[in-house]
Amino acid sequence: MITHLKRRKVRKSVTNIARQLRSTVMSPEGVSLDNWRFSQEVSRKELTRMILLHGLPLSIVDYEGF
């Protein structure tokens, strides 16, 4: 039980660090370093762009793991 609690404490600190990491963000002005935030709208637009750019079938979103 003590080992479990120690591991949990370490994992919690790693998770907190990961949340604070910065990522590169592509913008019309170039690449910038910014905090990462999930946006459903941006994800939807990027998915649409990917499907059109690569000529993928719309059914790709029905595949397992997507």
N, C-alpha and C positions, 0 to 999 in steps of 0.2 A: 504494500500500500504506500509506503514512504517513497519507493522508487517511482511509482505512478505519479505521485504528487510533484516530485522533482521534475519529471519529464514534462508534466503539464505546465509547470511554471516556465520552463525553458521554451516550450512551444508557444506559449502566450507571448513571451517577449519577442520571439521570432516573428510571430504574426503582427505584432505592433510595428516592428521595424519594416516589414513588408508593406504595410499600409502607408507608411511614410515615404516609401521609395518614389522617386520621380521617374517618369518615362518620357520618351521622345514623342512629340505630337507633330504630325504633318499639318501644315497650314498653307494657304496660298502664298504667304510671305516666306515660307521655308520651314525648316525643322526647328522646333523650340523644345525646351525642357520645362515640363509642367507637371503638376500633380495629376494623376490619372483619375478620371471620373467616368463612370459608365453613363451613357446616354442612349436610351432606346431609339430615339429619333435618328441619331448619328449612325447607330448600328444598322438600322433599317435602310438608310440611304447607302451605306457602304456595301451591304449585302446586295442591294439592287444594282449598284455599280459593278460589283464583282460578277454577278450573273450576266449582265449585259456585255461587259468587257471580254469575258471568256466564252460567251455564247453557250452558257450552261442552260440546261432545261430548268424551268421553274420548279419542277418536282424535286430538285436537289434538296430542298428544305424538308422533304419527307424522309430522307435517308436517316438511318439510325446513327446516333452520335452527332447529329447536327443541331 
